[in-house]
Amino acid sequence: MYLEKLEIQGFKSFAHKVNLVFPSKTRGSKGITAIVGPNGSGKSNTADAIRWALGEQSIKMLRGKKSEDVIFTGSDKKARMGFAEVSLFFNNHDKSADIDYEELIVTRRVYRNGESEYLINNNKSRLTDIQMLLAKANFGQRSYAIIGQGMADSVLSASLQERKELFDEAVGVRQFQIKREQALNKFKAAKDNLGQTALTLAEIEPRLRSLTRQVKKLEKREEFEKELKTLQLDYFAQIWQRLESNQKEIEKQKNGIKKTAQALEKEIAIIENKINEFSAESSRQVLFEKIQNEYNNLIQQKNSLLRDQTLLRAKLDVEFEKQGQGNVVWLNKRIEEIHNQITNYNQQISEIEDLIKKEEANLKSKENNLESINKRLENVRAEFDQLKGSSILPFEEEKELEEIFNLQQDLVAKLLKVEGIDDIKELKNQAREISQKLSIYLEKLKGAKKQGADNIFNLQNQLEMLTKEKNDITLEISQFKLNLNIKNEKITALNQEINKLNSEKEKINQEISLSQIKKDKNEFAAQVEKQLKEIENKTNDLDKKIVDQGAKIAEFNKEEQNKKETLIALQKDFQEKQNQLNQYNQQISQQDIELAKQTTRKEDIENEIKQEKIDINLLVKHQPEKEIDENASNEQIQYLKRQMEIIGGLDEETQKEYMDIKERYDFLKTQSDDLENAIKSAEKIIEELDKTIKEQFDKAFREINKEFQKYFRVLFNGGNAELIKVNVEEIKKEEKEDKEGEEEKEGEEETGVLVQAEKFVERLKQKEKESYAGIEIKAVPPGKKLKSINMLSGGERALTSIALISAIIANNPSPFVVLDEVDAALDEANSERFGYIIEDLAHKTQFIVITHNRVTMHKADVLYGVTMGDDGVSKLLSVKLADAEEMVGSTRG
């Protein structure tokens, strides 16, 4: 990296823009540029321009009194300028400067109104950024890179501390010192801010603790409230859902009973209509009297014929006796008796058959009733089983009920197989036993308090009633069947008697026929028999009519009996069904009462839920994880409410104050933590930088000391020179031990980052005291014994200063070096030696030399001449000496 060009405009005497272009590397040298001119022409202003562009803040160093003195002030012929601007153009091809450009332009501009700005490659920048950038490139505005007028001797006459500042830049630790200074400033700022923050935290912390206690109570209340809400949700959800379920179940049972009752009402209405139809029929007494009169007339006619028949038979018997046939008379009487017996038997058979028809009709009616009862039993038993399953009867009761049911089924099976009266008596005892067991079971069932017990009880009553009715009808059916068997057996016996009588009658008729064949009949007997035959025929016709008319009377009586029995059955069925309907209505009323209880309970729960501000919709959807003990849950709810009342509420203003103070405290605490971290980080950085600075300084100091001795001997042809670090370590040793003792005691009393920071500051101060305070220069020319450099002559001082500057440049060359009339005090011989050194060092750095010395001019590659006209403006003239020498040589040739 080297300086390619210097551009000046409006700076001091350079009113017009001028450009100083410096040579690039030639023959292994980085180039030497000489600037010459008479005194007062403004040639040293070029050095000031470079120093100012690099960020010099001291106006005294720029040979001025105020900042606007760097701006062209004008003259009699030239008006003053409104601004001053200087730009340094660097070749950064080797990337010495930490910037991604091969050309680096550093510009500084200032206006008369005091505004100023820095630019890097025409982009505004900060002075700090420029200083850091240049420090990394090993030069700055106050370093050995720019040695102004009188500064060479000032190195010797400077104090130990001032020399130390020069050496800090000379050894290349300036960039680390800038970083250290920045870190130290951050450390101090963080420490001060941390102190203020700690004071503020100490002020608000007591109030925050007080508010925190109150808020913790509120948090405890919130925990109670959260637990209360969860418990209430489970508690009310379980109760609400149970009430909903119970209500639906009751409504379902009610609807089932209501449906059954409605069907029963329809049956009762049908029966009632039938009863009303029987009641509405007109009397049939007239019809019965007519049939009875016709029957009586037929009987009278038959009786009249029988009287006539008797008279004729008597006459015929007299005639047979006269003829000596008395046996025929007896046979005729026997035939008449047989005829009467057969007629009597037939009449009995007819009556029995009528009774059989009636009983068969009754049997069929009973069987129909039995079938109807069986269907009702099935329905009631199905409903009973359903309620039994839902109500979950105890196992013992289920077993007992099943045993009774099995006994009843066994009884029914036996009744269907009954053959005699003795069997029926035995079954009656078994039915009585079943009835007693049912009664005992019902008494047990009445004591049950579980849900659905009333319904089961009512159904059990129906089962008992229907079972009893079924048993009665089954007994009646068995009785009817037995009676029918007896009557059929009697008819069979009568038919057997009739058959016997007919056989006897046939034999008698054969005997009578034989008797009549033996003896011819007389005319009288023939006539009587003819009349008897006619009477017999008429009697037979009348018998048929009598039988038919008797059948009509029997049919009439049968119809009347059937109607009567049907009416009685209808009335009985009506009463039974009405009783059942009353029971159903009673059950419906009980269900309505239970529904009213459930509704009232739901309303009470709903009011509680509204008071607790719980959404009922949540209760419908919410499912508790497990079934809860409602009593225990209610006790816990009341306990939580009491605890919340004890804690009480928190005033909104207090809560707002807590939130504000907590927010401020958290912010300050975060800031405090950040500041503590920043302090620790800064401490670490400072310690690391101190270590780096010390190591680099010690290494470079040894090299500079070596080069200083070298160049001193070159310039003086011998002698001795040495650089010595001056410190106060031994002097302050005792003070340091006392200080450490105090820090240990303080450490016992105080802790924390602030205390540690204070200790760190003390350690820094102690390190500064213990570190070298400055640089002592010892220089002894050959043949002399001097104890102090103050005893050197002016020339010796100049040579010593040049030797020191050369040593610094040789050790840590900056991109360029500006020497302003450093060789002014040198004689011819020493000027030669100085020129040799400059020429030798030009391989390491670029030189810009402001001089009057001809030897120095001769060493330059480019020569700039500065003149000033009567307008007070410096002008520039440049010459490349190599080109000039060629021109002179060609002219001589």
Rosetta blueprint (number, residue, H / E / L):
1 M L
2 Y E
3 L E
4 E E
5 K E
6 L E
7 E E
8 I E
9 Q E
10 G L
11 F E
12 K L
13 S L
14 F E
15 A L
16 H L
17 K L
18 V E
19 N E
20 L E
21 V E
22 F L
23 P L
24 S L
25 K L
26 T E
27 R L
28 G L
29 S E
30 K L
31 G L
32 I E
33 T E
34 A E
35 I E
36 V E
37 G L
38 P L
39 N L
40 G L
41 S L
42 G L
43 K L
44 S H
45 N H
46 T H
47 A H
48 D H
49 A H
50 I H
51 R H
52 W H
53 A H
54 L L
55 G L
56 E L
57 Q L
58 S L
59 I L
60 K L
61 M L
62 L L
63 R L
64 G L
65 K L
66 K L
67 S H
68 E H
69 D H
70 V H
71 I E
72 F L
73 T L
74 G L
75 S L
76 D L
77 K L
78 K L
79 A L
80 R L
81 M L
82 G L
83 F E
84 A E
85 E E
86 V E
87 S E
88 L E
89 F E
90 F E
91 N E
92 N L
93 H L
94 D L
95 K L
96 S L
97 A L
98 D L
99 I L
100 D L
101 Y L
102 E L
103 E E
104 L E
105 I E
106 V E
107 T E
108 R E
109 R E
110 V E
111 Y E
112 R L
113 N L
114 G L
115 E L
116 S E
117 E E
118 Y E
119 L E
120 I E
121 N L
122 N L
123 N E
124 K E
125 S E
126 R L
127 L H
128 T H
129 D H
130 I H
131 Q H
132 M H
133 L H
134 L H
135 A H
136 K H
137 A L
138 N L
139 F L
140 G L
141 Q L
142 R L
143 S L
144 Y L
145 A L
146 I E
147 I E
148 G L
149 Q L
150 G L
151 M H
152 A H
153 D H
154 S H
155 V H
156 L H
157 S H
158 A L
159 S L
160 L H
161 Q H
162 E H
163 R H
164 K H
165 E H
166 L H
167 F H
168 D H
169 E H
170 A H
171 V L
172 G L
173 V L
174 R H
175 Q H
176 F H
177 Q H
178 I H
179 K H
180 R H
181 E H
182 Q H
183 A H
184 L H
185 N H
186 K H
187 F H
188 K H
189 A H
190 A H
191 K H
192 D H
193 N H
194 L H
195 G H
196 Q H
197 T H
198 A H
199 L H
200 T H
201 L H
202 A H
203 E H
204 I H
205 E H
206 P H
207 R H
208 L H
209 R H
210 S H
211 L H
212 T H
213 R H
214 Q H
215 V H
216 K H
217 K H
218 L H
219 E H
220 K H
221 R H
222 E H
223 E H
224 F H
225 E H
226 K H
227 E H
228 L H
229 K H
230 T H
231 L H
232 Q H
233 L H
234 D H
235 Y H
236 F H
237 A H
238 Q H
239 I H
240 W H
241 Q H
242 R H
243 L H
244 E H
245 S H
246 N H
247 Q H
248 K H
249 E H
250 I H
251 E H
252 K H
253 Q H
254 K H
255 N H
256 G H
257 I H
258 K H
259 K H
260 T H
261 A H
262 Q H
263 A H
264 L H
265 E H
266 K H
267 E H
268 I H
269 A H
270 I H
271 I H
272 E H
273 N H
274 K H
275 I H
276 N H
277 E H
278 F H
279 S H
280 A H
281 E L
282 S L
283 S L
284 R L
285 Q H
286 V H
287 L H
288 F H
289 E H
290 K H
291 I H
292 Q H
293 N H
294 E H
295 Y H
296 N H
297 N H
298 L H
299 I H
300 Q H
301 Q H
302 K H
303 N H
304 S H
305 L H
306 L H
307 R H
308 D H
309 Q H
310 T H
311 L H
312 L H
313 R H
314 A H
315 K H
316 L H
317 D H
318 V H
319 E H
320 F H
321 E H
322 K H
323 Q L
324 G L
325 Q L
326 G H
327 N H
328 V H
329 V H
330 W H
331 L H
332 N H
333 K H
334 R H
335 I H
336 E H
337 E H
338 I H
339 H H
340 N H
341 Q H
342 I H
343 T H
344 N H
345 Y H
346 N H
347 Q H
348 Q H
349 I H
350 S H
351 E H
352 I H
353 E H
354 D H
355 L H
356 I H
357 K H
358 K H
359 E H
360 E H
361 A H
362 N H
363 L H
364 K H
365 S H
366 K H
367 E H
368 N H
369 N H
370 L H
371 E H
372 S H
373 I H
374 N H
375 K H
376 R H
377 L H
378 E H
379 N H
380 V H
381 R H
382 A H
383 E H
384 F H
385 D H
386 Q H
387 L H
388 K H
389 G H
390 S H
391 S H
392 I L
393 L L
394 P L
395 F H
396 E H
397 E H
398 E H
399 K H
400 E H
401 L H
402 E H
403 E H
404 I H
405 F H
406 N H
407 L H
408 Q H
409 Q H
410 D H
411 L H
412 V H
413 A H
414 K H
415 L H
416 L L
417 K L
418 V L
419 E L
420 G L
421 I H
422 D H
423 D H
424 I H
425 K H
426 E H
427 L H
428 K H
429 N H
430 Q H
431 A H
432 R H
433 E H
434 I H
435 S H
436 Q H
437 K H
438 L H
439 S H
440 I H
441 Y H
442 L H
443 E H
444 K H
445 L H
446 K H
447 G L
448 A L
449 K L
450 K L
451 Q L
452 G L
453 A H
454 D H
455 N H
456 I H
457 F H
458 N H
459 L H
460 Q H
461 N H
462 Q H
463 L H
464 E H
465 M H
466 L H
467 T H
468 K H
469 E H
470 K H
471 N H
472 D H
473 I H
474 T H
475 L H
476 E H
477 I H
478 S H
479 Q H
480 F H
481 K H
482 L H
483 N H
484 L H
485 N H
486 I H
487 K H
488 N H
489 E H
490 K H
491 I H
492 T H
493 A H
494 L H
495 N H
496 Q H
497 E H
498 I H
499 N H
500 K H
501 L H
502 N H
503 S H
504 E H
505 K H
506 E H
507 K H
508 I H
509 N H
510 Q H
511 E H
512 I H
513 S H
514 L H
515 S H
516 Q H
517 I H
518 K H
519 K L
520 D L
521 K L
522 N L
523 E H
524 F H
525 A H
526 A H
527 Q H
528 V H
529 E H
530 K H
531 Q H
532 L H
533 K H
534 E H
535 I H
536 E H
537 N H
538 K H
539 T H
540 N H
541 D H
542 L H
543 D H
544 K H
545 K H
546 I H
547 V H
548 D H
549 Q H
550 G H
551 A H
552 K H
553 I H
554 A H
555 E H
556 F H
557 N H
558 K H
559 E H
560 E H
561 Q H
562 N H
563 K H
564 K H
565 E H
566 T H
567 L H
568 I H
569 A H
570 L H
571 Q H
572 K H
573 D H
574 F H
575 Q H
576 E H
577 K H
578 Q H
579 N H
580 Q H
581 L H
582 N H
583 Q H
584 Y H
585 N H
586 Q H
587 Q H
588 I H
589 S H
590 Q H
591 Q H
592 D H
593 I H
594 E H
595 L H
596 A H
597 K H
598 Q H
599 T H
600 T H
601 R H
602 K H
603 E H
604 D H
605 I H
606 E H
607 N H
608 E H
609 I H
610 K H
611 Q H
612 E L
613 K L
614 I L
615 D L
616 I H
617 N H
618 L H
619 L H
620 V H
621 K H
622 H L
623 Q L
624 P L
625 E L
626 K L
627 E L
628 I L
629 D L
630 E H
631 N H
632 A H
633 S H
634 N H
635 E H
636 Q H
637 I H
638 Q H
639 Y H
640 L H
641 K H
642 R H
643 Q H
644 M H
645 E H
646 I H
647 I H
648 G L
649 G L
650 L L
651 D L
652 E H
653 E H
654 T H
655 Q H
656 K H
657 E H
658 Y H
659 M H
660 D H
661 I H
662 K H
663 E H
664 R H
665 Y H
666 D H
667 F H
668 L H
669 K H
670 T H
671 Q H
672 S H
673 D H
674 D H
675 L H
676 E H
677 N H
678 A H
679 I H
680 K H
681 S H
682 A H
683 E H
684 K H
685 I H
686 I H
687 E H
688 E H
689 L H
690 D H
691 K H
692 T H
693 I H
694 K H
695 E H
696 Q H
697 F H
698 D H
699 K H
700 A H
701 F H
702 R H
703 E H
704 I H
705 N H
706 K H
707 E H
708 F H
709 Q H
710 K H
711 Y H
712 F H
713 R H
714 V H
715 L H
716 F H
717 N L
718 G L
719 G L
720 N E
721 A E
722 E E
723 L E
724 I E
725 K E
726 V E
727 N E
728 V L
729 E L
730 E L
731 I L
732 K L
733 K H
734 E H
735 E H
736 K H
737 E H
738 D H
739 K H
740 E H
741 G H
742 E H
743 E H
744 E H
745 K H
746 E H
747 G H
748 E H
749 E H
750 E L
751 T L
752 G L
753 V H
754 L H
755 V H
756 Q H
757 A H
758 E H
759 K H
760 F H
761 V H
762 E H
763 R H
764 L H
765 K H
766 Q H
767 K H
768 E H
769 K H
770 E H
771 S L
772 Y E
773 A E
774 G E
775 I E
776 E E
777 I E
778 K E
779 A E
780 V E
781 P L
782 P L
783 G L
784 K L
785 K L
786 L L
787 K L
788 S L
789 I H
790 N H
791 M H
792 L L
793 S L
794 G H
795 G H
796 E H
797 R H
798 A H
799 L H
800 T H
801 S H
802 I H
803 A H
804 L H
805 I H
806 S H
807 A H
808 I H
809 I H
810 A H
811 N H
812 N L
813 P L
814 S L
815 P L
816 F E
817 V E
818 V E
819 L E
820 D E
821 E L
822 V L
823 D L
824 A L
825 A L
826 L L
827 D L
828 E H
829 A H
830 N H
831 S H
832 E H
833 R H
834 F H
835 G H
836 Y H
837 I H
838 I H
839 E H
840 D H
841 L H
842 A L
843 H L
844 K L
845 T L
846 Q E
847 F E
848 I E
849 V E
850 I E
851 T L
852 H L
853 N L
854 R H
855 V H
856 T H
857 M H
858 H H
859 K H
860 A L
861 D L
862 V E
863 L E
864 Y E
865 G E
866 V E
867 T E
868 M E
869 G L
870 D L
871 D L
872 G L
873 V L
874 S E
875 K E
876 L E
877 L E
878 S E
879 V E
880 K E
881 L H
882 A H
883 D H
884 A H
885 E H
886 E H
887 M H
888 V H
889 G H
890 S H
891 T H
892 R H
893 G L
